[in-house]
Amino acid sequence: MQVFGILGLIIVGIILLAGLIIVGIREDTGVDPLEKRLSEYGDREVPTSLEEIEMSLGKRERIIIPMYRALARFAIRMTPENQIEEIRRQIELAGKADTMEPVTFFGQRIALTLAMGIGAFILFFMVTDWGPAKGIMGTVGGAALGYFLPMLQLKGQINRRQDAIVKSLPNALDLLTICVEAGLGFEQAMGKVYEKWDDDLAIAFGRVLQEIQLGKKRSEALRDMSRRMDVPDVTSFVAALVQAEQLGVSIAKVLRIQADQMRVKRRQRAQEKAQQAPVKMIIPMVLLIFPSIWIALLGPSVIILMETGVLGGI
């Protein structure tokens, strides 16, 4: 009975931690739920008290979210400032600066660490009989996996965003070149890219335009864009534009040269991936295809030899 009681408490804790994870992963809409609820009650003739409005909120807004935020603030206080800045930098590279903060990230880390550690403890100590040493190692491994899983997910988002930017950059340069050669200014050409497309590069161009409208120099806004992306092609493109602006070179010629270079690089990347394909196919062929072929070819012969007793004699 005591074992079932402990197991029930652990299950409840896992459910609570799963709720914390879901709350942390959800996107922040930037809308205060209390203000939203107040706007819903704004048409009433008799004003509703603040306490009643707070009690009308769901349990997630009243209990789970405050617990998660308290956990995240505790994690922030125990984390060095340089690590917080590094996480903020990674979030910015992933393009999640508007929907995620370092507090949310560290909260997810703690919640996943506890959840996967408790899950591994149940698996290795109650479901299976691995022994104390292996069980402790498995529990530590599960907790470590929960600790590093958010960072791996963030790294994956950064890589996907950078790959998307590299793929869309040649087409964006072509459109910029056409617009500039047609008589538009560089900012207007960037505005056309921002209007036509809805990808990470177009959104970055839109942010550059907003910063220029707020008074920032174009060279500084472009450098900040390259730092937020950390893509070598974008860095070289921005460096060429800044140098052309400083030397008085025609922007149209620079864009034409950059567009030609980006198309050549895209063709070279495609050729490189095509040459890597046979090497990458070796692993699935050796592990999956060849064993299946051997089983299909030699399986009947092995069965016949076993029935005749030849393999038994050997």
Secondary structure, 3 states (H helix, E strand, C coil): CHHHHHHHHHHHHHHHHHHHHHHHHCCCCCCCHHHHHHHHCCCCCCCCCHHHHHHHCCHHHHHHHHHHHHHHHHHHHCCCHHHHHHHHHHHHHCCCCCCCCHHHHHHHHHHHHHHHHHHHHHHHHHHCCCCHHHHHHHHHHHHHHHHHHHHHHHHHHHHHHHHHHHHHHHHHHHHHHHHHHCCCCHHHHHHHHHHHCCCHHHHHHHHHHHHHHCCCCHHHHHHHHHHHHCCHHHHHHHHHHHHHHHHCCCHHHHHHHHHHHHHHHHHHHHHHHHHHHHHHHHHHHHHHHHHHHHHHHHHHHHHHHHHHCHHHHC
